[in-house]
Amino acid sequence: MKISKLVGRREKETPSGASLKSHILMLRAGYIKQIGAGIFSFLPPAQRVSLKLQKIIREEMDAVGGQEVLFPVVMTKELWDMSGRYSSIKSEMIRFKDRNNHDMLLGMTHEEAAVHMMMNTVTSPEGLPCMIYQIQTKFRDEARPRGGLIRAREFTMKDAYSFHLSQEDLESYYKKVFDAYVRIYKRMGFKNFVAVEGDNGVMGGKVSHEFMAVTPAGEDSLIICPNCHYSSNSEVAVSVKEENDHTAVGEMQEVFTGNAHTIEEICAFLETDAKHTAKAVCYKTAEGGRLVVAFLRGDCDVNESKLSKLVRSELEFVDVEQYGLYAGNIGLTNLQVPEDAQVFYDVSLKGLENFVSGANKKDFHVKNISMSRDFADVEFVDISLVKEGEKCVHCGHKLTLTRGIEIGNIFQLGTRYTKTMGMKINMPDGTVKEPIMGCYGVGVSRSLESIIEEKADDKGIVWPMTIAPWQVHFCPIRIDDENVATVSEEFYKKMENAGIEVLYDDRNVSAGVKLTDSELMGVPLRVVISPKTMANSQAEVTIRESGEKLFIPINDLISELKMMIEDEIHEIEKDL
């Protein structure tokens, strides 16, 4: 490809509205162009990378028996009514009416379409297990799109769906896909990724793992044990809390605390610490509007994901005054709530003695509460976030907190969709079974930007050889020199004939512009010839990732480049 003909342009300035390094670099390097909030066009370089990512994914999915299909982007309301998700998924799903006034939607995931495809298509045990997959455009109306492709509204994703007759068969296949995902991300060039226990969210099911690119730019908080390698998304992570000190129990005492409402204010007013307080966090359920009160130790924070699962509903902000409660003074003693309210006590309260909580009375708190004495019959649940430094439930080592970008996920869905949609398999004994499903997603466009986030330096993008848009960026200097121009055209054709993917900078611009653009675009190898190098019968080859420069005899250039390309690919894939 000659850069003079390449669609797109390179920019020096940081584009407005972009904050993540990867987003900025893709805009500046001419990889993507924004149409609207969270909606982007892929220019040729980005599309070339995307197709290489897809090639790796296809090869690994085919290797575990996957069959590629293609589902429609637009689906009918009736299909999603079969699973119940047409009404349960809120504003992130785009709904519209066609010209016949028929309710339609844009696909943000395709479980329903997968079951629909398999229903009355596979009806006997001989057809299972089976896995179908697609690479497709999806649309999710994110409330706060950010970071370019990291949280886009329209995105490219590989989603796969497997069908099994037994849980054991699903678990066996799930492990194969898990291993395939490890190979996928290694082949893409990721060094810093981890599989963590995940939250199934709207997908359903009980067992799931999220594949995370570990980076400070990530939105997700990850809990990792450096000793036994336990890892989990903070939404579902568990830990051993610091044990309460079991101090001697005094008599409960109501005390005036006035305008002190927050844990910090209460601790300062009563000269205690947060570990000797209990706080209440209140919500209402999105389904039914029931009051939810969560009590936990004052130094802990509520995990809304865990709490949502317990109440089987999303949670919303609530004005507690409508229930006769006083914000900042809600406590365990004398709590009066509606009959349908749900009250939960976090495990952090277990064994807590001589602590402070609200008095459920304006301007007052209660001292010297004892869980063992005053609330002996309470059932404790885990509804608090795991914090760095808490102990691992598996080995007791201190946990660490890091951040990550979700680049893939896998779920054991069970029969949630096959049961509600009525998919049946006729067994030889005359009975019928509902197949058990697995679901497996890879964020193609997210992976593209996430690898930039991991690899980029202060000069620009750094692509791994396996997914780079081109393998060689050919930058002749002084293209106006007739000899340089003639030799450049000759070597450009030789590279193409040798099967080398080459981006040829044929512009008559300064060396500074060419070299800066090559560093910005991130192609793994840069070849420079100039009157000076040609005088020595050499070409200058720079390895983008390390910056190492090699001077190669010009007659050996093609063979040396092919060897370097093969070596870099081998280095990435050597441990597969």
C-alpha positions in Angstrom: 0.0 0.0 0.0 1.3 3.4 -0.9 0.7 5.9 1.8 -0.1 8.7 -0.7 -3.2 6.7 -1.6 -4.1 5.5 1.9 -7.4 6.8 3.1 -6.9 8.8 6.3 -4.5 11.3 7.6 -2.1 11.7 10.5 -2.5 14.5 13.0 0.0 16.2 15.3 -2.5 17.6 17.8 -4.4 15.7 20.5 -8.1 15.6 19.4 -10.7 17.2 21.6 -12.9 14.9 23.7 -10.3 12.0 23.8 -8.7 11.1 27.1 -7.4 7.5 26.9 -4.0 7.1 25.3 -5.2 4.5 22.9 -8.2 6.5 21.8 -6.0 9.6 21.1 -3.5 7.6 19.2 -6.1 5.9 16.9 -7.6 9.2 16.0 -4.2 10.9 15.5 -2.8 7.9 13.4 -5.8 7.8 11.1 -7.2 4.5 12.3 -10.8 5.6 13.3 -13.1 8.5 12.7 -16.0 9.4 15.0 -19.5 9.8 13.7 -21.3 10.2 17.0 -21.0 9.4 20.7 -19.6 5.9 20.9 -20.0 5.3 17.1 -16.9 5.1 14.9 -15.8 4.4 11.3 -12.8 2.1 10.8 -10.3 3.5 8.3 -8.2 1.0 6.3 -5.4 0.5 9.0 -7.9 -0.3 11.7 -10.0 -2.6 9.5 -6.8 -4.5 8.6 -6.1 -5.0 12.3 -9.7 -6.0 13.0 -9.6 -8.7 10.2 -6.4 -10.2 11.6 -8.0 -10.4 15.1 -11.0 -12.0 13.5 -8.8 -14.5 11.7 -7.2 -15.6 14.9 -10.6 -15.9 16.6 -12.0 -18.0 13.7 -9.0 -20.4 13.7 -9.3 -21.0 17.5 -13.1 -21.4 17.4 -12.9 -23.8 14.5 -10.2 -25.8 16.4 -12.7 -26.5 19.2 -15.5 -27.5 16.8 -17.2 -24.2 16.3 -19.4 -23.7 13.2 -19.6 -20.1 12.0 -23.0 -18.6 11.4 -24.5 -15.2 11.0 -27.5 -13.8 13.0 -29.4 -10.7 12.0 -28.7 -7.4 13.6 -32.4 -6.6 13.7 -34.7 -8.9 15.6 -38.4 -9.0 16.5 -40.0 -8.3 19.8 -41.6 -11.7 19.8 -38.3 -13.5 19.8 -37.1 -11.6 22.8 -40.4 -12.0 24.6 -39.8 -15.7 24.5 -36.9 -15.2 26.9 -38.5 -12.4 28.8 -35.6 -10.0 28.1 -37.5 -7.6 25.8 -39.1 -6.1 29.0 -36.3 -6.8 31.5 -33.5 -5.0 29.6 -33.9 -1.3 29.9 -32.8 1.7 27.8 -29.5 0.2 26.7 -31.4 -1.8 24.1 -32.7 0.1 21.0 -36.3 -0.6 20.2 -38.1 0.8 17.2 -41.1 0.1 14.9 -40.8 -0.9 11.3 -43.1 0.6 8.5 -45.7 -2.0 9.4 -45.8 -0.7 13.0 -44.2 -3.9 14.2 -42.0 -3.8 17.3 -38.3 -4.5 16.5 -34.9 -4.2 18.2 -31.2 -3.9 17.5 -29.2 -6.9 18.8 -26.9 -6.2 21.7 -26.4 -10.0 22.2 -27.8 -13.0 20.4 -28.8 -15.8 22.8 -32.4 -15.7 21.6 -31.3 -15.9 17.9 -29.0 -18.8 18.7 -31.7 -20.8 20.4 -34.1 -19.9 17.5 -31.6 -21.2 15.0 -31.2 -24.5 16.9 -34.9 -25.1 17.6 -36.3 -27.8 15.3 -32.9 -27.9 13.6 -31.2 -30.1 16.2 -33.8 -32.4 17.8 -31.9 -35.6 18.6 -28.9 -36.4 20.8 -26.7 -37.2 17.8 -26.6 -33.4 17.0 -25.1 -32.5 20.4 -22.8 -31.2 21.7 -22.7 -28.4 19.2 -21.3 -24.9 19.1 -22.2 -22.1 16.7 -20.5 -18.7 16.6 -20.6 -15.4 14.7 -18.5 -12.2 14.3 -21.1 -9.5 14.1 -21.9 -5.8 14.7 -23.8 -5.1 17.9 -25.4 -2.0 19.3 -25.7 -1.2 23.0 -27.0 2.3 23.9 -24.4 3.0 26.6 -25.3 5.8 28.9 -21.8 7.1 29.1 -19.7 6.0 26.1 -16.0 6.7 26.7 -12.5 5.8 25.7 -13.1 5.3 22.0 -13.7 1.6 21.4 -13.4 0.7 25.0 -17.0 1.6 25.8 -18.6 2.2 22.4 -22.2 2.0 21.5 -21.7 0.1 18.2 -19.0 -2.5 18.3 -17.7 -5.7 16.7 -17.9 -8.9 18.8 -17.5 -12.6 18.4 -20.2 -14.5 20.3 -20.5 -18.3 20.4 -23.2 -20.6 21.9 -22.8 -24.2 22.8 -25.5 -26.8 23.5 -25.1 -29.8 25.7 -27.1 -32.7 27.1 -25.4 -32.7 30.5 -23.7 -30.3 32.9 -20.6 -32.5 32.8 -20.4 -32.1 29.1 -20.8 -28.4 29.3 -18.1 -28.1 31.9 -15.7 -30.2 29.8 -16.3 -28.0 26.8 -16.2 -24.8 28.8 -12.6 -25.7 29.8 -11.7 -26.2 26.1 -13.0 -22.8 25.2 -11.3 -21.3 28.2 -8.0 -22.6 26.9 -8.8 -21.4 23.4 -9.3 -17.9 24.8 -5.9 -18.0 26.4 -4.4 -18.9 23.0 -6.4 -16.2 21.3 -5.1 -13.4 23.5 -1.6 -14.7 23.4 -1.7 -14.8 19.6 -3.0 -11.2 19.6 0.1 -10.2 21.5 -1.3 -9.5 24.9 1.2 -9.9 27.8 -0.8 -8.5 30.6 -4.2 -10.3 30.7 -5.9 -12.4 33.3 -9.1 -14.5 33.6 -11.2 -13.6 36.6 -14.4 -14.9 38.1 -17.1 -12.6 36.6 -20.6 -11.4 37.1 -23.1 -12.9 34.7 -25.3 -9.8 34.7 -28.1 -9.8 32.1 -26.7 -13.0 30.5 -27.8 -15.3 33.3 -26.2 -18.5 34.4 -24.0 -19.3 37.5 -20.4 -19.8 36.4 -18.6 -17.2 34.3 -15.1 -15.8 33.7 -14.0 -12.5 32.3 -10.8 -12.0 30.4 -9.2 -8.7 31.4 -6.4 -6.7 29.8 -4.7 -5.4 33.0 -4.1 -1.7 32.6 -4.6 1.4 34.8 -7.0 2.7 32.0 -9.4 -0.1 32.8 -12.9 0.5 34.1 -13.2 -2.7 36.1 -11.6 -3.3 39.5 -9.9 -6.6 39.8 -9.0 -8.5 43.0 -6.0 -10.8 42.6 -4.1 -13.0 45.0 -0.4 -12.9 44.1 0.2 -16.2 46.1 -2.4 -18.7 44.9 -3.5 -16.6 41.8 -7.1 -16.3 42.8 -8.6 -13.6 40.7 -12.0 -12.0 40.4 -13.9 -9.0 39.3 -14.5 -6.9 42.4 -18.3 -7.2 41.7 -18.2 -10.8 42.8 -14.9 -11.1 44.7 -14.9 -12.6 48.2 -12.4 -12.1 51.0 -11.7 -12.7 54.7 -12.5 -9.5 56.4 -10.3 -8.2 59.2 -11.6 -9.9 62.4 -13.5 -7.8 64.9 -11.7 -7.3 68.2 -14.4 -8.5 70.5 -13.9 -5.8 73.1 -15.9 -5.9 76.3 -19.6 -5.1 75.9 -21.0 -2.0 77.6 -24.6 -1.0 78.1 -26.4 0.5 75.1 -26.6 4.2 75.3 -28.5 6.7 73.1 -26.4 9.8 72.5 -27.0 13.2 70.8 -24.9 13.6 67.6 -26.7 16.6 66.0 -25.4 17.4 62.5 -22.9 14.5 62.5 -24.3 12.2 59.9 -21.4 10.6 57.9 -19.1 7.9 59.3 -16.3 10.4 59.4 -18.3 13.0 61.3 -19.6 10.4 63.8 -16.1 9.0 64.4 -14.8 12.5 65.1 -17.8 13.4 67.3 -17.7 10.3 69.4 -13.9 9.8 69.3 -14.1 6.3 67.8 -13.0 4.7 64.5 -14.9 3.4 61.5 -14.3 -0.2 62.4 -16.5 0.3 65.5 -19.5 1.7 63.6 -22.2 0.3 61.5 -23.8 2.2 58.6 -26.9 1.8 56.5 -27.1 2.1 52.7 -30.6 2.3 51.3 -32.1 1.6 47.9 -35.3 0.7 46.2 -35.7 -2.1 43.7 -36.3 -1.2 40.1 -38.9 -4.0 40.0 -41.7 -3.3 42.5 -40.0 -0.3 44.2 -39.4 -2.2 47.5 -37.2 -0.6 50.1 -33.8 -2.3 50.6 -31.6 -1.6 53.7 -28.0 -2.9 53.8 -26.1 -2.7 57.1 -22.3 -3.1 57.1 -19.3 -2.1 59.1 -18.5 1.6 58.8 -15.1 1.0 57.0 -16.7 -1.2 54.3 -18.6 -0.2 51.1 -21.7 -1.9 49.7 -21.3 -4.1 46.6 -24.3 -3.2 44.6 -23.8 -6.2 42.2 -24.0 -8.7 45.1 -27.0 -6.9 46.6 -28.8 -6.8 43.3 -28.5 -10.5 43.0 -29.9 -11.1 46.5 -33.0 -8.9 45.8 -33.3 -10.2 42.2 -33.6 -6.7 40.8 -31.6 -3.7 39.8 -31.2 -1.0 42.5 -32.2 2.6 42.4 -31.7 5.7 44.6 -34.3 6.1 47.2 -35.4 9.1 49.4 -35.6 7.5 52.8 -37.7 10.3 54.3 -40.8 8.9 52.6 -40.4 5.8 54.9 -40.0 7.9 58.0 -36.3 7.3 58.2 -33.6 9.9 58.8 -30.6 9.9 56.5 -27.4 9.7 58.6 -29.3 8.3 61.6 -30.5 5.0 60.3 -29.4 2.1 62.5 -30.0 -1.4 63.7 -32.0 -0.7 66.8 -35.6 0.2 66.6 -35.7 0.0 62.8 -39.2 0.3 61.5 -39.7 -0.3 57.8 -42.6 -1.5 55.5 -43.4 -5.2 55.6 -42.1 -5.8 52.1 -38.8 -4.1 52.8 -35.7 -6.3 52.8 -33.0 -5.8 55.4 -29.5 -7.3 55.0 -26.5 -7.6 57.4 -23.1 -7.9 55.9 -20.5 -10.4 57.2 -18.3 -7.5 58.3 -20.7 -7.1 61.3 -20.3 -10.6 62.5 -18.8 -10.6 66.0 -18.8 -6.7 66.2 -19.0 -5.4 69.8 -19.3 -2.0 71.4 -20.1 -0.2 68.2 -22.1 2.8 67.1 -25.1 2.9 64.9 -27.9 5.3 64.1 -30.8 5.5 66.6 -33.5 5.8 63.9 -34.2 9.1 65.5 -33.2 12.5 64.2 -29.9 13.8 65.6 -29.2 10.7 67.7 -27.0 7.6 67.5 -26.6 4.5 69.8 -23.4 3.5 71.5 -22.2 0.1 72.8 -24.3 -2.1 70.5 -23.3 -5.8 70.5 -24.1 -8.1 67.6 -23.9 -11.3 69.7 -26.0 -9.8 72.5 -28.5 -7.6 70.7 -28.8 -9.3 67.3 -28.0 -12.9 68.0 -30.5 -14.2 65.4 -29.3 -12.1 62.5 -28.3 -14.0 59.3 -25.2 -12.5 57.7 -24.6 -12.2 53.9 -21.7 -11.1 51.8 -22.7 -7.7 50.4 -19.5 -5.6 50.8 -16.8 -4.8 48.3 -13.4 -6.5 48.7 -10.6 -4.1 49.6 -6.9 -4.3 48.9 -5.1 -5.9 51.9 -8.0 -8.2 52.9 -7.1 -11.9 53.1 -7.6 -14.4 50.3 -10.3 -17.0 51.2 -8.2 -19.8 49.6 -4.7 -19.2 51.1 -4.9 -16.3 53.5 -2.5 -14.1 51.6 -3.2 -10.4 51.2 -5.2 -9.5 48.1 -4.1 -6.8 45.7 -6.3 -4.5 43.7 -5.7 -3.6 40.1 -7.8 -2.4 37.1 -8.6 -4.0 33.8 -10.5 -3.7 30.5 -12.9 -6.6 29.8 -11.9 -8.1 26.4 -13.8 -11.3 26.6 -16.2 -13.4 28.7 -17.5 -16.9 28.9 -20.6 -18.1 30.7 -22.2 -21.4 31.8 -25.8 -20.3 31.0 -27.6 -23.5 32.0 -31.2 -23.9 30.6 -32.3 -20.3 31.1 -32.9 -19.7 27.3 -33.7 -23.2 26.1 -36.3 -23.7 28.8 -38.0 -20.4 28.4 -38.0 -20.6 24.6 -39.1 -24.3 24.5 -36.1 -26.0 22.8 -36.4 -29.8 23.3 -34.2 -32.8 22.4 -36.0 -36.1 21.9 -34.1 -38.8 23.9 -34.1 -42.5 22.8 -36.1 -43.5 25.9 -39.0 -41.3 24.8 -38.3 -38.4 27.2 -37.2 -34.9 26.2 -34.4 -32.8 27.5 -33.8 -29.0 27.4 -30.2 -28.5 26.3 -27.7 -26.8 28.6 -26.0 -23.8 27.1 -22.7 -22.1 27.2 -21.9 -18.6 25.9 -18.6 -17.2 24.8 -17.8 -13.6 23.8 -14.7 -11.8 22.5 -14.7 -8.0 22.1 -13.0 -7.6 18.7 -13.0 -3.8 18.6 -12.2 -3.6 22.4 -9.3 -5.9 21.9 -8.0 -3.7 19.2 -7.8 -0.7 21.4 -6.8 -2.6 24.5 -3.6 -4.0 22.9 -2.7 -0.4 22.0 -3.3 0.6 25.6 -0.9 -2.1 26.7 1.9 -1.6 24.1 1.9 2.1 23.1 4.7 4.4 24.1 5.1 8.2 24.1 5.8 8.1 20.3 2.7 6.2 19.2 1.2 2.8 18.7 3.3 -0.4 18.9 1.6 -3.3 17.1 2.5 -7.0 17.7 3.5 -8.6 14.4 0.6 -11.1 14.5 -2.1 -8.3 14.2 -0.2 -5.3 12.7 -1.9 -3.7 9.8 1.3 -4.0 7.9 4.5 -5.8 8.8 6.9 -3.3 7.3 6.8 0.5 7.1 9.0 1.4 4.1 10.3 5.0 4.5 12.7 6.1 1.7 14.4 9.4 2.5 14.9 11.9 -0.3 12.4 10.3 -2.7 13.2 13.2 -5.0 16.6 11.6 -5.6 16.2 9.6 -8.8 18.4 6.7 -7.6 16.5 6.5 -4.3 13.1 6.6 -6.1 14.2 3.9 -8.6 15.5 1.6 -5.8 12.5 2.2 -3.6 10.0 1.2 -6.3 12.1 -1.9 -7.0 12.2 -3.0 -3.3 8.5 -2.1 -2.8 7.6 -4.6 -5.6 10.1 -7.2 -4.2 8.6 -7.0 -0.7 5.1 -7.5 -2.1 6.2 -10.4 -4.3 7.8 -12.0 -1.3 4.5 -11.8 0.6 5.6 -9.1 3.0 2.8 -6.7 4.0 4.3 -3.3 3.4 3.2 0.3 3.8 5.3 2.3 1.4 5.7 6.0 2.3 6.1 7.4 -1.3 5.5 11.0 -0.3 8.1 13.7 -1.1 8.2 15.0 2.5 10.9 15.5 5.1 12.5 12.6 6.9 11.1 14.0 10.2 7.5 13.8 8.9 8.0 10.2 7.6 9.7 8.9 10.7 7.3 10.6 13.1 4.3 9.1 11.1 5.9 5.7 11.2 6.3 5.8 15.0 2.7 7.0 15.4 1.2 4.3 13.2 3.1 1.5 15.0 4.1 -0.9 12.2 6.6 -3.4 13.8 9.5 -3.0 11.3 10.6 0.2 9.7 13.0 0.2 6.7 14.8 3.4 5.7 16.9 3.8 2.6 18.5 7.1 1.7 21.4 8.4 -0.3 23.6 7.9 2.8 22.6 4.2 3.4 22.7 3.4 -0.3 26.3 4.7 -0.4 27.1 1.9 2.0 24.9 -0.6 0.2 22.7 -0.9 3.3 19.2 -0.4 4.6 18.4 0.8 8.1 15.9 -1.4 9.8 14.3 -0.3 13.1 12.3 -2.6 15.4 9.4 -0.4 16.6 8.9 -2.0 20.0 12.5 -1.9 21.2 13.9 0.9 19.0 16.8 -1.3 18.1 18.5 -0.3 14.8 20.1 -2.8 12.4 22.1 -2.0 9.2 21.4 -4.8 6.7 23.2 -5.3 3.3 20.7 -4.2 0.8 21.0 -7.4 -1.2 20.0 -9.4 1.9 17.1 -7.1 2.9 14.2 -9.2 1.7 15.4 -12.5 3.2 16.3 -10.7 6.5 12.9 -9.0 6.7 11.1 -12.3 6.2 13.3 -13.9 8.9 12.6 -11.1 11.3 8.9 -11.3 10.7 8.8 -15.1 11.2 10.9 -14.7 14.4 8.6 -12.1 15.9 5.5 -14.3 15.2 7.3 -17.3 16.7 8.2 -15.3 19.8 4.5 -14.4 20.3 3.2 -17.9 19.7 6.0 -20.0 21.2 4.2 -21.0 24.4 0.9 -22.0 22.8 
